[in-house]
Amino acid sequence: MRIATSAIMFASLVVSAPVFAETHEVKMLNRNETGPMVYEPDFLEIAPGDTVKFLGTTSGHNAATVEGMAPEGYEGFLGKINEEIEVTLDRQGFYGVKCSPHYGMGMVMIIRVGDADLPASFPASDVPERAKKRFDEILERNGYGK
Ligand SMILES: [Cu+2]
């Protein structure tokens, strides 16, 4: 009887897996070995319910969703300059993230949540040239090249 009770308790722990949701940290940097104006890492694969925290490792940056590059119905996020925001992402899909002042310089990153396929409209057609180039490069490097 005691064994049966433990088995049930163990099963309920497994079902409540979101308790183990993780927080992933992303540095916002003026430069790293790959070039200027970068998120590090610039690609994350996380589970639904995980949190991403953007660290103001060097000043002058923020993190915001790119319009048209988030799952349908997701309202997006917009951090202020130097603000260390934490965003919890529940919806499966691909999220494009940009630094507002350095978007034109290609300061972007991608977050894949859950077991999502790359949307055909990714990256969006209206992103600045250098941002598009970096989005393409990130996708290519992580096995999502077209
Ligand atoms: Cu920036």
Boltz pocket constraint, residues with backbone or C-beta under 6 A from the ligand:
constraints:
  - pocket:
      binder: B
      contacts: [[A, 29], [A, 37], [A, 60], [A, 61], [A, 62], [A, 99], [A, 100], [A, 101], [A, 102], [A, 107]]
      max_distance: 6.0
